[in-house]
Every structure is written in C-alpha cells, then in structure tokens.
Amino acid sequence: MILLLDNYDSFVHNVARYLRVAARRNRAGNNLPMEDEPGKGLQTKVVRSDSLSVEQIIEMNPSAIVISPGPHGPESAGCSLDVVQQLAGKIPILGICLGHQTIAAAYGAKVVVGPPMHGMAIPVNHRGVSVFAGLPSTIEVGRYHSLRVDAATLPKSLQITAWAADDPTLIMGLADHRRCVHGVQFHPESLLTQGGLAMFEHFIGMAQRHQPENQPSVQGSRFQRTTIPPISISQPDAGGGATS
C-alpha cells in the first residue's frame, strides 16, 4: 500500500490516480495505457496529514509514502515533517511541491518565499537520476508554488537532482538516494509536466528495490527519531502569500 498524505491539496486525487496507474504499468512491463481501474495494482490510500501520527503510519505498514502539495509551508503540513524526520530510510518517501519543501526543511535546509508561479510551465535540467532516469536532459514541468528551497542551506546528504534551466539555484528536484527519499518542486501529475507518469513509475520501482535501514516499530529501540535540525522558514523582504 502507498500512503498518500493529503496536505489539503485540490488535486490530490490526481496524484493518487497517477500512483495507481504507475503501479500497474510498473508491474506489467509499462505496456498498459493511461487508464485507471480501481482495485487493480498497488493500493493507494489517501489520508489527511493532520489526522494521523507517525505511530499510526507505522501500524499501517505502507510500502511507500507520498507527501502531497498543499497551500501553506512545511510547518503547516500535519505530520509530514515528523514522517520525514522519523521514517526516512525506513520507508521510501516522495515529496511533491510542499512535500519537496518539507523534505528539505526536515533535513535542515531553509524554505524561503519566492515569486509566485502558479500554472506555469518552465524548462528544467536534471542529472538523469532519481525520478528523472531515462527522461530527456531538459523537460518542461508545471509549477504551482511561491515557496522554494534555499540552495545555499541544503545539506550534503541531499543531492540536487533537477534545477530550473534559467536559474541553477532554483532547486526543482532533490534526493537522499541512500534513504530512498526523493522530492520534486513541480507537479508531476500536471498536464504541463512532461514525463510525469514515468516519474511516478521510477519512484515505485526505487521503493520496491529499497532495503530499509531497519523496520520501524512503535515499541522498542528500533523506533528512533533521527537527529535532523528543526525547520526554519525564512521570508526575505515582503512577499505575497506563502503557498507551496
């Protein structure tokens, strides 16, 4: 089961649909059309991020966790920060837009306000790794956010996997490969994004191949909070509303 943490995003069920289709295509050798058949493939469960705890997630025993976009910053993303801090390396994680920012914040990077970019397609360059494997070196992606990760504060444990073609400091993808933690600033489920379905397929494939550092447990010493610095949201100058 893939757990999709919903941060009150209007299109979270589009993400869920892409995940279901990607799981089916991954299992069938990528030969299935872009169709959604409920009940087939890897189950995707959508749950509001502020309605459950990390302990409850562990009891659900998901194969992977996807942190959805949302209208605010990482500090308002329910249990999402705790999920990254406590389960990174134990359960594969994909963060989309706000989820991407939450990953960066959980690892100690700063999230700052930038120019609002809603419903805009831009060219992005990438390293051909993480969810970008096999895609053309430059692709167009759909942006819906006004917050961004401050590249200067990104720790070495997170690799920049994609960036805006006209601004290398604008991080559009990041990954902690060892822990199978991946983030994208844009929306892969958007029709503005090229290769979005393939990105979900790549994540599911990486999640299936990932060997957990140790199985999380509600009781016992194996369930430990990682020593990742707390989030720090920075807002330079005056900006608009802080949406992901």
Buried (B, 14 or more C-beta within 10 A) or exposed (E): EBBBBBBBBEBBBBBBBBBBBBBBBBBEEEEBEEEEEEEBBBBBEBBBBBEBEBBEBBEEEBBBBBBBBBBBBBBBBBBBBBBBBBBBBBBBBBBBBBBBBBBBBBBBBBBBBBEBBEEEBBEBBBBEBBBBBEBEEEBBBBBBBBBBBBBEBBEEBBBBBBBBBEEEEBBBBBBBBEBBBBBBBBBBBBEBBBBBBBBBBBBBBBBBEBEEBEEBBEEEEEBEEBEBEEBBBEEEEEBEEBBB
